[in-house]
Amino acid sequence: MIKAWLVAQRLLWQNRWLFLMLMLWPYIMAAILCVGGQPDPDDVLWMLHQECFAGLALVAVTASTLLGNEQRSRRIVMVLSRSVSRPQYLLSLLIATWLPLLLYVSGFVLSGIFMANLLGRPCRGVVVMAGAQLVLGVWAGALSIFWSILVPQIVASIVSMACVGLAVFVGQTGMIGPARLLLALFQTSISGKNIPSNIGLDAILTLGAGAVWFAIASWLFSRRDLNLLAD
């Protein structure tokens, strides 16, 4: 775990300016809505849902491109030659994609609570949306890492985003796990009055699905030829 964290620190530092700009995005959007005074409730809810999608897109795109960037720079050969196992290396990629989401969601929560107070509404829905993003971020990151092992990074990004969109569509059929949690995320109101009672179960199943995707990705990556990956 320590080795994975050290590798993740390096990856985070290399992309620090991009992650910093993304972390500020919720504050920028909140400032735009509040320029003319008290914002419209529908506009605030629309913005929060858009930020939820952007957070998941951040994880999916980042996770699907990190491995390809490491392969092109050949840093992966140097890292794996230092007694870092391949599952540990993939774990470092997952950490490096999820921690920026944590910072992004912190801005989402603060700006969302601020706007909920402006509207005079409870902020329970904002907190639930934030938690759902963090849980879904683990699933989306693991899924994107899986695809980045099989296909080029551009294709992996497209396929990963398509999987997220497909999960939202499937969620309308009532399928449990990530699909239903995604649907709940994009239907939750600011006050949280319409939060489904089974959201806790879906969150647990989503984490389990993320663990399964990560295990499959680790198994595949451990059996790939390192020379081919480095070329």
C-alpha positions as CSV (number, residue, x, y, z in Angstrom):
1,M,0.0,0.0,0.0
2,I,2.9,2.4,0.8
3,K,4.5,1.7,-2.6
4,A,1.2,2.4,-4.3
5,W,0.8,5.6,-2.5
6,L,4.3,6.8,-3.4
7,V,3.6,6.1,-7.1
8,A,0.3,7.9,-6.8
9,Q,1.9,10.9,-5.3
10,R,4.2,11.2,-8.3
11,L,1.3,10.9,-10.7
12,L,-0.7,13.5,-8.8
13,W,2.2,16.0,-8.8
14,Q,2.7,15.6,-12.5
15,N,-0.9,16.6,-13.1
16,R,-1.3,19.1,-10.2
17,W,-2.3,22.2,-12.3
18,L,-5.0,20.3,-14.2
19,F,-6.4,18.9,-10.9
20,L,-6.2,22.3,-9.3
21,M,-8.3,23.9,-12.1
22,L,-10.9,21.1,-11.9
23,M,-11.1,21.5,-8.1
24,L,-12.0,25.1,-8.5
25,W,-14.7,24.4,-11.1
26,P,-17.6,24.0,-8.6
27,Y,-16.7,27.4,-7.0
28,I,-16.6,29.1,-10.4
29,M,-20.0,27.7,-11.4
30,A,-21.5,28.8,-8.1
31,A,-20.1,32.3,-8.5
32,I,-21.6,32.5,-12.0
33,L,-25.1,31.5,-10.8
34,C,-24.9,33.9,-7.8
35,V,-23.8,37.0,-9.8
36,G,-27.3,38.3,-10.3
37,G,-28.4,37.6,-6.7
38,Q,-30.4,34.6,-5.5
39,P,-30.2,31.9,-8.2
40,D,-33.2,30.0,-9.6
41,P,-33.7,26.6,-7.8
42,D,-34.0,24.7,-11.1
43,D,-30.8,26.3,-12.4
44,V,-29.0,25.3,-9.2
45,L,-30.2,21.7,-9.4
46,W,-29.3,21.5,-13.1
47,M,-25.8,22.8,-12.3
48,L,-25.3,20.3,-9.4
49,H,-26.3,17.4,-11.7
50,Q,-23.9,18.6,-14.4
51,E,-21.1,18.8,-11.8
52,C,-21.9,15.3,-10.8
53,F,-21.5,14.1,-14.4
54,A,-18.3,16.1,-14.7
55,G,-16.8,14.5,-11.6
56,L,-17.4,11.0,-12.9
57,A,-16.1,12.0,-16.4
58,L,-13.0,13.3,-14.6
59,V,-12.4,9.9,-13.1
60,A,-13.2,7.9,-16.2
61,V,-11.0,10.0,-18.6
62,T,-8.1,10.3,-16.1
63,A,-8.1,6.6,-15.2
64,S,-8.2,5.5,-18.9
65,T,-5.3,7.8,-20.0
66,L,-2.8,7.5,-17.1
67,L,-1.7,4.0,-18.1
68,G,-1.2,5.0,-21.7
69,N,0.8,8.0,-20.7
70,E,3.0,5.9,-18.5
71,Q,3.6,3.4,-21.2
72,R,4.6,6.1,-23.7
73,S,7.1,7.7,-21.3
74,R,8.4,4.2,-20.3
75,R,8.2,5.3,-16.7
76,I,6.2,2.1,-16.1
77,V,9.3,0.0,-16.7
78,M,11.3,1.9,-14.1
79,V,8.6,1.7,-11.5
80,L,7.9,-2.0,-12.0
81,S,11.6,-2.7,-11.7
82,R,11.6,-1.4,-8.2
83,S,9.7,-4.2,-6.5
84,V,6.3,-2.7,-7.2
85,S,3.9,-5.4,-8.2
86,R,1.6,-4.8,-11.1
87,P,-1.6,-4.9,-8.9
88,Q,0.1,-2.3,-6.7
89,Y,0.8,-0.2,-9.7
90,L,-2.8,-0.3,-10.9
91,L,-3.8,0.6,-7.3
92,S,-1.6,3.7,-7.6
93,L,-3.5,4.7,-10.8
94,L,-6.8,4.2,-9.1
95,I,-5.7,6.4,-6.1
96,A,-4.3,9.0,-8.4
97,T,-7.7,9.3,-10.1
98,W,-9.9,9.1,-7.0
99,L,-8.1,11.6,-4.8
100,P,-8.7,14.5,-7.3
101,L,-12.4,13.5,-7.3
102,L,-12.3,13.8,-3.5
103,L,-11.0,17.4,-3.8
104,Y,-13.5,18.2,-6.5
105,V,-16.4,16.8,-4.4
106,S,-15.3,18.9,-1.4
107,G,-15.8,22.0,-3.6
108,F,-19.1,20.5,-4.8
109,V,-20.3,20.1,-1.2
110,L,-19.2,23.6,0.0
111,S,-20.6,25.4,-3.0
112,G,-23.8,23.3,-3.0
113,I,-24.5,23.9,0.7
114,F,-23.9,27.6,0.2
115,M,-26.5,27.8,-2.6
116,A,-28.9,25.6,-0.7
117,N,-28.8,28.1,2.1
118,L,-29.4,30.9,-0.3
119,L,-32.5,29.1,-1.5
120,G,-33.6,28.4,2.1
121,R,-33.6,24.6,1.5
122,P,-32.1,21.7,3.3
123,C,-28.8,20.5,1.9
124,R,-29.2,16.7,2.5
125,G,-29.5,16.1,-1.2
126,V,-26.2,17.8,-1.9
127,V,-24.4,15.6,0.7
128,V,-26.0,12.4,-0.7
129,M,-24.9,13.4,-4.3
130,A,-21.4,14.0,-3.0
131,G,-21.3,10.6,-1.4
132,A,-22.7,8.9,-4.5
133,Q,-20.0,10.5,-6.6
134,L,-17.2,9.2,-4.4
135,V,-18.6,5.7,-4.4
136,L,-19.3,5.7,-8.2
137,G,-15.8,7.2,-8.7
138,V,-14.2,4.0,-7.4
139,W,-16.4,1.9,-9.8
140,A,-15.7,4.2,-12.8
141,G,-12.0,4.4,-12.1
142,A,-11.7,0.6,-11.9
143,L,-13.7,0.1,-15.0
144,S,-11.7,2.7,-16.9
145,I,-8.4,1.1,-15.8
146,F,-9.7,-2.3,-17.0
147,W,-10.4,-0.8,-20.5
148,S,-7.1,1.0,-20.6
149,I,-5.3,-2.4,-20.4
150,L,-7.2,-3.8,-23.4
151,V,-7.5,-0.9,-25.8
152,P,-5.7,2.4,-26.6
153,Q,-6.3,5.3,-24.2
154,I,-8.5,7.3,-26.5
155,V,-10.7,4.3,-27.2
156,A,-10.7,3.4,-23.5
157,S,-11.9,6.9,-22.6
158,I,-14.8,6.7,-25.1
159,V,-15.8,3.2,-24.0
160,S,-15.6,4.1,-20.3
161,M,-17.9,7.1,-20.8
162,A,-20.2,5.0,-22.9
163,C,-20.4,2.4,-20.0
164,V,-21.3,5.2,-17.6
165,G,-24.0,6.4,-20.0
166,L,-25.3,2.8,-20.5
167,A,-25.4,2.3,-16.8
168,V,-27.7,5.4,-16.4
169,F,-30.0,3.9,-19.1
170,V,-30.0,0.5,-17.5
171,G,-30.8,2.1,-14.1
172,Q,-34.2,3.0,-15.4
173,T,-35.0,-0.7,-15.5
174,G,-34.3,-1.0,-11.8
175,M,-31.1,-2.9,-12.0
176,I,-29.3,-2.8,-8.7
177,G,-25.8,-1.6,-8.1
178,P,-24.0,1.1,-10.1
179,A,-26.9,1.5,-12.6
180,R,-29.5,2.4,-10.0
181,L,-27.1,4.5,-7.9
182,L,-26.3,6.6,-11.0
183,L,-29.9,7.1,-11.7
184,A,-30.5,8.1,-8.1
185,L,-27.6,10.5,-8.4
186,F,-29.1,12.4,-11.3
187,Q,-32.6,12.4,-9.9
188,T,-31.8,13.6,-6.3
189,S,-33.2,17.0,-5.4
190,I,-31.3,19.6,-3.4
191,S,-33.4,18.9,-0.3
192,G,-33.0,15.2,-0.7
193,K,-36.7,14.4,-0.2
194,N,-36.7,11.9,-3.1
195,I,-33.6,9.9,-2.0
196,P,-34.5,6.2,-2.5
197,S,-34.4,4.0,0.5
198,N,-32.2,1.4,-1.2
199,I,-29.4,3.8,-2.0
200,G,-27.2,2.4,0.8
201,L,-27.5,-1.1,-0.7
202,D,-26.6,0.2,-4.1
203,A,-23.6,2.0,-2.8
204,I,-22.3,-1.2,-1.2
205,L,-22.9,-3.2,-4.4
206,T,-21.2,-0.4,-6.5
207,L,-18.1,-0.7,-4.3
208,G,-18.2,-4.5,-4.8
209,A,-18.5,-4.1,-8.5
210,G,-15.5,-1.7,-8.5
211,A,-13.5,-4.3,-6.6
212,V,-14.4,-7.0,-9.2
213,W,-13.4,-4.8,-12.1
214,F,-10.1,-3.9,-10.4
215,A,-9.4,-7.6,-9.7
216,I,-10.0,-8.5,-13.3
217,A,-7.8,-5.6,-14.5
218,S,-5.0,-6.7,-12.1
219,W,-5.3,-10.3,-13.3
220,L,-5.0,-9.2,-17.0
221,F,-2.3,-6.7,-16.4
222,S,-0.2,-9.3,-14.5
223,R,-0.3,-11.5,-17.5
224,R,0.5,-8.9,-20.1
225,D,4.0,-8.9,-21.6
226,L,5.9,-5.9,-20.1
227,N,8.0,-5.5,-23.2
228,L,4.9,-5.1,-25.3
229,L,3.5,-2.6,-22.9
230,A,6.6,-0.6,-22.9
231,D,6.9,-0.4,-26.7
